[in-house]
Amino acid sequence: MYRKDGDGQAGIACFRIAGYFLIMMMVMVMMPACSRQPQEAPEIVLFDSSGQMPPEVEKDAGAQQVAALWRAVCEESAQEDLVQDMVWRLGENGYAAVDSGNQIDMTNAEQVLAFCSAVDAGETAELSIIEVISMEGTACGFRKYDFSTEDGKVDVVRGYYRFDGDGNLLHEDTVRYPADVWQYTEEGYLIFEGCYFADDYYIISLTDEAEHTALRVAPLDAGYRELYQKYIQPVGYEDNDLFLVNWSEEDGIGFGNLDFYDLFDRFYPMACQKPSPYTACENPGVGFVYRITESEFEHVITAYLNVDRSVIRSKTVYFSEDKSYEYKPRGLYEAGCSNMPYPEVVGCAENADGTITLTVNAVFAYENTSRAFTHEVVIRQLEGGGFQYVSNRVTGGDCDAWWYTERLTAQEWEEVYAGHASEETSAAEGGSEADDVFWYLPQADSCLLTEAEREELQDTALEAAGRAGEVYRDMEIEEGASYASNVRDFGTAQCREVTALLGEAGFVSISEQMNMQNYEKFEAFYDAYMQGRDAMVTVFDVMQDGLIGALTFVYRNNGTEGEIQTCYIGIGWREGGEPTIKNTLVSDVAKMHMTDRGYFIYTYEEQIVHSDANQYLRVRPMSEKCRELTEKYISGLSFVNYNAFAVNWDSSDVEKILMPCMFEDIYRIDTGRFLRAENDQIPAEVYERIMMTYFPVSREMLRSKCGYDAASESYPYEMIFAVPHAPFGEVVDYSINADGTLTLFVEGVWIDYDTDCAFTSEIVVQPSADGTFRYLSNRISSANDAFVQMYLESVMK
């Protein structure tokens, strides 16, 4: 029922689900260079985190009217009633409105029903819904959904707005996307899903960001909501299995398979009226072990379960010598997924023994359903307002609770935290900032630099960053992670400006889509290294979020093989454009070398978590024209998942490259979006239009070679699975032919094979006036054995 890795290590599974994206964000921020660049944002993005009202939003009369109503309600309502009063006021002014928790009946729901009818009928219609956002019960902003439909298709424009402490309306972002999923469910929910481009999400996942929304349209009995808030909401579905498995207090084995440690976490705030003090260390590499007195532990559990202490002790670790329970809080390796359903009480029945049975639906927007499963919870009400859970039974649907991660077993816990466990009765101090932030990165035991040299490096890093302080001077600095800049509204233009300012000041600097500034200094460092002379160079890497990473390469000739290290200094910002050192890290480097074309490839002694085997910097400059041609024609193509750019072909034998899986990349090049195939099928109209645009193929060829299904008039969707450490192509030269076509001379950069020329090919393309183009032929002029073998292994799968 619960997801585990194949080796049975639940901790690793939860790490994969919840911790992976956090770690990848940190790795991407810290890495000096990235092997793939995010594609240019497609038109589905309107605005992205401006923080101010852009001209287009200022013209949105609806948003301005909502803001005016908001201010009026704030003046008239008590804080605890603000969300409810805001929804009602919006309804009085003609809006369909609901709260983000779906705890208040939607106003003017008939507007939504009429729009849904128009969608079903293929008519033209428009609709707006305001979703009042609440945090900890207090209204803080709203989302404004503007829908339009024609021919059964729905387009969504979603604006997100919040209010500052002075009541000023701030625009966070606005995105537009087609609704790939649109349904009004039997349970009375409007559910829709769509995808849009977001820079930060793309950097992590190389995909568009999906938005799943579930809004309750039909009213719900107020009594059911009260039952939910009292009995179900305090426990919910997060990090516990109380409502996910079948159990009863009458079970002979003692409450089924319930995890009593999870229940202690959920029951403690309910029983003690305060947050639990038994929390994990901020350093995920340290495991905490608490000894909790039997009176406290058993009081929390028995407050909500009619359970004998012998059962509690049989399901936990109990020490009779000091009458205490061992307790290990969940850490990073046991974190569940953030995407999970929420419970909603939809029925209640009184039983003959005085208990009540609540019928609960699991509403799961992420899976586009308002009833992922149904379960019945029996509650025993006690005098004085207390209550106990008697049983839970899943009665409908599939409760495949993939978002829930079981705790580590004792053996798994020892393996994960071997040598880094702390036994406490209260929260202990965590590790250093460097330990907290960089536990996943290789760290050297000692540093080649003296203390004076390290201080000088820090002074130099701050001095360099100060040269770009004017760019940050008027920017807002937010609270956030210590590995990020936390600079608000820092974009590509500012990134390039900071890189240029550092370069003008004489520092070696880089950023995405820019040549290294003052690259000659880096080459001088490498030349000294090759000659066996002590050398050092610092590269200032300007990240897309505004962080500046000062990465210093140090070589010391110790008379034998020499030693290499990197010393990283992360530079963040205070208000007013004042730079500050956020963190430092020293790592041992096993080897490094420069390729003929100017790629500097280096390998850490210990591999970075979830990274390629090698890291790299592009030192020597690339012509702007070659960069432009690479981005337009080559970026995003695979040289191993299909054979279009790994074999020789032209219009005379183009049929041999037709593979269904290649469509996904070509679709992305054409639309700027990632493919979302409904029922694993692609409409023939879409498939054929795109493929016939970008390749010299006919409809007959496609239908013969790519699995066309005449009954459904569609083609099968074949997902491309990422090939680890694959090569990427780069245009190194080009020629304009007499017929207006371009011949692109492409070389394959394969960092993990220490080469910038794994293969060379000539790709002929024909540009069109509308901005599209057509691949006319490919000719491989050379390829190394490793590339050939990897290609063969890929296509043989």
Residue pairs with C-beta under 8 A, 6 or more apart in sequence:
1 244
1 245
1 399
1 400
1 401
2 10
2 241
2 401
2 402
2 404
2 405
2 406
3 13
3 17
3 402
3 404
3 405
4 10
4 13
4 406
5 12
5 13
5 16
9 408
9 412
10 334
10 405
10 406
10 407
10 408
10 409
10 412
11 333
11 334
11 405
11 408
11 412
11 413
11 416
12 333
13 405
14 333
14 334
14 335
14 336
14 337
14 405
15 332
15 333
15 335
17 335
17 336
17 337
17 403
17 405
18 332
18 335
18 336
18 337
18 338
18 405
19 284
19 332
19 333
19 335
20 610
21 204
21 205
23 440
23 609
23 610
24 204
24 610
25 200
25 203
25 204
25 484
26 437
26 440
26 481
26 483
27 440
27 441
27 608
27 609
27 610
27 611
28 34
28 203
28 204
29 483
29 484
29 543
29 545
29 547
29 549
30 438
30 441
30 483
30 549
30 568
30 570
31 608
31 611
31 615
32 510
32 539
32 541
32 549
32 551
32 615
32 616
32 617
33 510
33 541
33 615
33 616
33 617
33 618
34 203
34 512
35 612
35 616
35 728
35 751
36 206
36 635
36 728
37 512
37 513
37 631
37 635
38 199
38 202
38 203
38 206
39 197
39 202
39 635
39 636
39 668
39 672
40 631
40 672
41 48
41 197
41 199
41 672
42 197
42 671
42 672
42 673
43 672
44 175
44 176
44 177
44 196
44 197
44 672
44 673
45 175
45 176
45 196
45 197
45 198
46 56
46 157
46 174
46 175
46 176
47 54
47 56
47 57
47 171
47 173
47 174
47 175
48 173
48 175
48 198
48 199
49 172
49 173
49 488
49 489
50 171
50 172
50 173
50 489
51 170
51 171
51 172
51 476
51 488
51 489
52 170
52 171
53 169
53 170
53 171
54 171
56 174
57 63
57 159
57 171
57 174
58 64
60 144
60 159
62 128
62 144
62 146
63 144
63 159
63 161
63 169
63 171
64 169
65 93
66 90
66 95
66 130
66 142
66 144
66 161
67 161
67 163
67 169
69 86
69 89
69 90
69 93
70 86
70 139
70 142
70 163
70 167
70 169
71 167
72 89
73 82
73 85
73 86
73 89
74 82
74 167
76 85
77 85
77 86
79 138
80 137
82 138
82 139
83 99
83 104
83 132
83 134
83 137
83 138
83 139
84 99
84 104
86 97
86 132
86 139
87 97
87 98
87 99
87 104
87 107
87 132
88 107
90 97
90 107
90 130
90 132
91 97
91 107
91 108
92 107
94 108
95 107
95 108
95 128
95 129
95 130
96 106
96 107
96 108
96 109
96 111
96 112
96 127
96 128
96 129
96 130
97 106
97 107
97 108
97 129
97 130
97 131
97 132
98 104
98 105
98 106
98 107
98 129
98 130
98 131
98 132
98 215
98 216
98 217
99 131
99 132
99 133
99 134
100 131
100 132
100 133
100 134
100 143
101 134
102 214
102 215
102 216
102 344
102 363
103 225
103 229
105 216
105 219
105 220
106 112
106 215
106 216
106 217
106 219
109 217
109 218
109 219
111 127
112 127
112 129
112 184
112 190
112 217
113 184
113 217
114 125
115 125
115 126
115 127
115 147
115 149
116 184
116 190
118 124
118 125
118 149
119 125
119 149
119 152
119 154
119 182
120 152
122 150
122 151
122 152
123 149
123 150
124 148
124 149
124 150
125 148
125 149
126 146
126 147
126 148
126 149
127 145
127 146
127 147
127 148
128 144
128 145
128 146
128 147
129 144
129 145
129 147
129 215
130 142
130 143
130 144
130 145
131 142
131 143
131 144
131 145
131 215
132 139
132 142
133 139
133 140
133 141
133 142
133 143
133 162
134 140
140 162
140 163
141 160
141 161
141 162
141 163
141 172
142 161
143 158
143 159
143 160
143 161
144 158
144 159
144 161
145 156
145 157
145 158
145 213
146 156
146 157
146 158
146 159
147 154
147 155
147 156
147 157
147 179
148 154
148 155
149 155
153 178
153 179
154 178
154 179
154 182
154 192
155 176
155 177
155 178
155 179
156 176
156 177
156 178
156 179
156 192
156 194
157 174
157 175
157 176
158 174
158 175
158 176
158 177
158 211
159 171
159 173
159 174
160 171
160 172
160 173
160 174
161 169
161 170
161 171
161 172
162 169
162 170
162 172
163 169
163 170
164 170
175 196
175 198
175 211
176 196
177 194
177 195
177 196
177 211
178 194
179 192
179 193
179 194
180 193
180 194
180 195
180 676
180 678
181 191
181 192
181 193
181 194
181 368
182 191
182 192
183 190
183 191
183 192
183 368
184 190
184 191
184 217
185 191
185 369
185 370
185 371
186 370
186 371
187 218
187 346
187 361
187 363
187 370
187 371
188 216
188 217
188 218
188 219
188 220
188 370
189 214
189 215
189 216
189 217
189 218
189 363
189 370
190 213
190 214
190 215
190 217
191 212
191 213
191 214
191 215
191 365
191 368
191 369
191 370
192 213
193 210
193 211
193 212
193 213
193 368
194 210
194 211
195 208
195 209
195 210
195 211
195 673
195 674
195 676
196 208
196 209
196 211
197 208
197 209
197 672
197 673
198 208
198 209
199 544
200 544
200 545
201 207
201 208
201 209
202 208
202 209
203 544
207 674
208 673
208 674
212 365
212 366
212 367
212 368
213 365
214 363
214 364
214 365
214 370
220 344
220 346
223 348
224 344
224 345
224 346
224 347
224 348
225 345
227 345
227 348
227 358
228 343
228 344
228 345
228 360
230 387
231 345
231 358
231 377
231 379
231 387
232 243
232 343
232 345
232 358
232 360
232 377
233 343
234 266
234 269
234 270
235 242
235 243
235 266
235 267
236 243
236 266
236 342
236 343
237 243
237 244
237 340
237 341
237 342
237 343
237 362
237 401
237 403
237 404
238 336
238 340
239 262
239 265
239 266
239 330
239 335
239 336
239 404
239 405
240 259
240 262
240 263
240 265
240 266
240 404
241 257
241 258
241 259
241 262
241 401
241 404
242 258
242 262
242 263
242 266
242 389
242 392
243 343
243 360
243 375
243 377
243 392
244 394
244 399
244 401
244 404
245 256
245 257
245 258
245 392
245 394
245 399
246 256
246 392
246 393
246 394
247 255
247 256
247 257
247 258
247 391
247 392
248 255
248 256
248 390
248 391
248 392
248 393
249 255
249 305
249 306
249 307
249 390
249 391
250 391
254 307
254 311
254 314
254 315
255 305
255 307
255 311
255 315
258 315
259 315
259 406
259 407
260 301
260 312
260 315
260 316
261 316
261 327
261 328
261 407
262 407
263 301
263 304
263 305
264 276
264 297
264 300
264 301
264 327
265 276
265 329
265 330
267 300
267 301
267 303
267 304
268 275
268 276
268 278
268 300
269 275
269 276
270 303
270 304
271 299
271 300
271 303
271 304
272 300
277 426
277 427
278 290
278 292
278 327
278 329
278 427
279 288
279 329
279 427
280 288
280 329
280 330
280 331
280 332
281 287
281 288
281 331
281 422
281 427
281 428
281 430
281 431
282 430
282 431
282 436
283 430
283 431
283 435
283 436
283 439
284 331
284 332
284 333
284 439
285 417
285 420
285 431
285 435
285 439
286 417
286 420
286 421
286 422
286 430
286 431
287 328
287 331
287 413
287 416
287 417
287 420
287 421
287 422
288 328
288 329
288 331
288 421
288 422
288 423
288 424
288 427
288 428
289 326
289 327
289 328
289 421
289 422
289 423
289 424
290 326
290 327
290 328
290 329
290 423
290 424
290 425
291 319
291 322
291 324
291 325
291 326
291 327
291 423
291 425
292 324
292 325
292 327
292 425
293 323
293 324
293 325
294 309
294 318
294 323
294 324
294 325
297 312
297 316
297 324
297 325
297 327
298 309
298 312
301 307
301 312
302 309
302 312
303 386
304 387
304 388
304 389
305 388
305 389
306 380
306 388
306 390
312 318
316 325
316 326
317 325
317 326
318 324
318 325
318 326
319 325
319 326
328 407
328 408
328 413
330 407
333 408
333 416
334 405
334 406
334 407
334 408
335 405
336 403
336 404
336 405
337 402
337 403
337 405
338 403
339 366
339 403
340 364
340 366
340 403
340 404
341 362
341 363
341 364
341 365
341 366
341 367
341 372
342 362
342 363
343 360
343 361
343 362
343 363
344 360
344 361
344 362
344 363
345 358
345 359
345 360
346 359
346 360
346 361
347 358
347 359
348 356
348 357
348 358
348 359
349 356
349 357
349 359
350 356
351 357
351 378
354 380
354 381
355 378
355 379
355 380
355 381
355 390
356 378
356 379
356 381
357 376
357 377
357 378
357 379
358 376
358 377
358 378
358 379
359 374
359 376
359 395
360 374
360 375
360 376
360 377
361 370
361 371
361 373
361 374
362 371
362 372
362 373
362 374
362 375
362 397
362 399
363 369
363 370
363 371
363 372
364 370
364 372
371 396
371 397
372 397
372 398
372 399
373 394
373 396
373 397
373 398
373 399
374 394
374 395
374 396
374 397
375 392
375 393
375 394
375 395
375 399
376 392
376 393
376 395
377 389
377 391
377 392
378 389
378 390
378 391
378 392
379 387
379 388
379 389
379 390
380 387
380 388
380 389
380 390
381 387
382 388
408 416
422 428
430 436
433 482
433 583
434 443
434 583
434 584
434 585
436 482
437 481
437 482
437 483
437 583
438 483
438 583
438 585
440 608
440 609
440 610
441 585
441 587
441 608
441 609
442 587
442 588
442 604
442 605
442 606
442 607
442 608
443 585
443 586
443 587
444 565
444 586
444 587
444 588
447 454
447 565
447 567
447 586
448 554
448 556
448 563
448 565
449 457
449 554
449 565
449 567
454 567
454 584
457 538
457 550
457 552
457 567
457 569
458 569
458 581
458 584
460 538
460 550
461 538
461 540
461 548
461 550
461 569
461 571
461 581
462 571
462 579
462 580
462 581
464 502
464 505
464 507
464 540
464 548
464 550
465 540
465 548
465 571
465 579
466 579
467 501
467 502
467 504
467 505
467 507
468 497
468 498
468 501
468 502
468 548
469 577
469 578
469 579
470 501
470 577
471 494
471 497
471 498
471 501
471 577
472 487
472 546
472 573
472 577
473 576
473 577
474 577
475 487
475 488
475 489
475 490
475 546
475 573
475 577
476 487
476 488
476 489
476 575
477 486
477 487
477 488
477 573
477 574
477 575
478 486
478 487
478 488
479 486
480 486
482 572
482 582
482 583
483 570
483 582
483 583
484 545
484 547
484 572
485 543
485 545
485 546
485 547
485 572
485 573
486 572
486 573
487 545
487 546
487 547
487 572
487 573
490 544
490 545
490 546
492 512
492 513
492 544
494 546
495 511
495 512
495 542
495 543
495 544
495 546
496 511
496 513
496 514
498 509
498 511
498 542
498 546
498 548
499 509
499 510
499 511
499 514
499 517
499 540
499 542
500 517
502 509
502 517
502 540
502 542
503 509
503 517
503 518
506 518
507 517
507 518
507 538
507 540
508 516
508 517
508 518
508 519
508 521
508 522
508 537
508 538
508 539
508 540
509 516
509 517
509 518
509 539
509 540
509 541
509 542
510 516
510 517
510 539
510 540
510 541
510 542
510 617
510 618
511 541
511 542
511 543
511 544
512 544
513 627
513 631
515 618
515 621
515 622
516 522
516 539
516 617
516 618
516 619
516 620
516 621
519 598
519 619
519 620
519 621
521 537
522 537
522 539
522 600
522 617
522 619
523 594
523 619
523 620
524 535
524 537
525 535
525 536
525 537
525 553
525 555
526 535
526 594
526 600
526 619
528 534
528 535
528 555
529 535
529 555
529 562
529 564
529 592
532 557
532 562
533 557
534 555
534 556
534 557
535 553
535 554
535 555
536 552
536 553
536 554
536 555
537 552
537 553
538 550
538 551
538 552
538 553
539 550
539 551
539 552
539 553
539 617
540 548
540 549
540 550
540 551
541 548
541 549
541 550
541 551
542 548
543 549
546 573
547 570
547 571
547 572
547 582
548 570
548 571
548 579
549 568
549 569
549 570
549 571
550 568
550 569
550 570
550 571
551 566
551 567
551 568
552 566
552 567
552 568
552 569
553 564
553 565
553 566
553 589
553 592
553 602
554 564
554 565
554 566
554 567
555 562
555 563
555 564
556 562
556 563
563 588
564 588
564 589
564 590
564 591
564 592
564 602
565 586
565 587
565 588
565 589
566 586
566 587
566 589
566 602
566 604
567 584
567 585
567 586
568 583
568 584
568 585
568 586
568 587
569 581
569 583
569 584
570 581
570 582
570 583
570 584
571 579
571 580
571 581
571 582
572 579
572 580
572 581
572 582
573 579
573 580
574 580
587 604
587 605
587 606
588 604
588 605
588 606
589 602
589 603
589 604
589 605
590 603
590 604
590 605
591 602
591 603
592 600
592 601
592 602
592 603
593 600
593 601
593 602
593 754
594 600
594 601
594 619
595 601
595 754
595 755
595 756
595 757
596 756
596 757
597 620
597 732
597 747
597 756
597 757
598 618
598 619
598 620
598 621
598 756
599 616
599 617
599 618
599 619
599 749
599 751
599 756
600 616
600 617
600 618
600 619
601 614
601 615
601 616
601 751
601 754
602 614
602 615
602 616
603 613
603 614
603 615
604 615
607 613
608 615
612 725
612 751
612 752
613 725
613 752
614 751
614 752
614 754
615 751
616 751
622 730
625 734
626 730
626 731
626 732
626 733
626 734
627 731
629 731
629 734
629 742
629 744
630 729
630 730
630 731
632 773
633 731
633 744
633 763
633 765
633 773
634 729
634 730
634 731
634 744
634 746
634 763
635 728
636 665
636 668
636 669
637 644
637 645
637 665
637 669
637 729
638 645
638 662
638 665
638 720
638 723
638 726
639 645
639 646
639 726
639 727
639 728
639 729
639 748
639 759
639 787
639 791
640 646
640 723
640 726
640 727
640 790
640 791
640 794
640 795
641 661
641 662
641 720
641 721
641 723
641 794
642 657
642 659
642 661
642 662
642 795
643 656
643 657
643 659
643 791
643 795
644 657
644 659
644 662
644 695
644 775
644 778
645 729
645 746
645 761
645 763
645 778
646 759
646 780
646 791
647 656
647 657
647 778
647 780
648 778
648 779
648 780
649 656
649 657
649 777
649 778
650 776
650 777
651 696
651 776
651 777
654 695
654 696
654 697
654 701
655 697
655 701
655 704
655 705
657 695
658 697
658 701
658 702
658 705
658 706
659 706
659 718
660 706
660 707
660 715
660 716
660 717
660 718
661 718
661 719
661 720
663 675
663 682
663 687
663 690
663 691
663 706
663 715
663 717
663 718
664 674
664 675
664 717
664 718
664 719
664 720
665 720
666 690
666 691
666 694
666 695
667 673
667 675
667 686
667 690
668 674
668 675
669 694
670 690
670 693
670 694
670 772
675 682
675 717
677 717
680 716
680 717
681 709
681 712
681 714
681 715
681 716
681 717
682 714
682 715
682 716
682 717
683 713
683 714
684 703
684 708
684 713
684 714
684 715
685 713
687 702
687 706
687 714
687 715
688 699
688 702
691 697
691 702
691 706
692 698
692 699
692 702
693 772
693 774
694 772
694 773
694 774
694 775
695 774
695 775
696 774
696 776
702 708
702 715
706 715
706 716
707 715
707 716
708 714
708 715
709 715
709 716
723 790
723 794
725 750
725 751
725 752
726 750
726 790
727 748
727 749
727 750
727 753
727 758
727 759
727 787
728 748
728 749
729 746
729 747
729 748
729 749
729 761
730 746
730 747
730 748
730 749
730 756
731 744
731 745
731 746
732 745
732 746
732 747
733 745
734 742
734 743
734 744
734 745
735 742
735 743
735 745
736 742
737 743
737 764
740 766
740 767
741 764
741 765
741 766
741 767
741 776
742 764
742 765
742 766
742 767
743 762
743 763
743 764
744 762
744 763
744 764
744 765
745 760
745 761
745 762
746 760
746 761
746 762
746 763
747 756
747 757
747 758
747 759
747 760
748 757
748 758
748 759
748 760
748 761
748 783
748 787
749 755
749 756
749 757
749 758
750 756
750 758
750 786
750 787
753 784
753 786
753 787
755 784
757 782
758 783
758 784
758 786
758 787
759 780
759 782
759 783
759 784
759 787
760 780
760 781
760 782
760 783
761 778
761 779
761 780
761 781
762 777
762 778
762 779
762 781
763 775
763 777
763 778
764 775
764 776
764 777
764 778
765 773
765 774
765 775
765 776
766 773
766 774
766 776
767 773
768 774
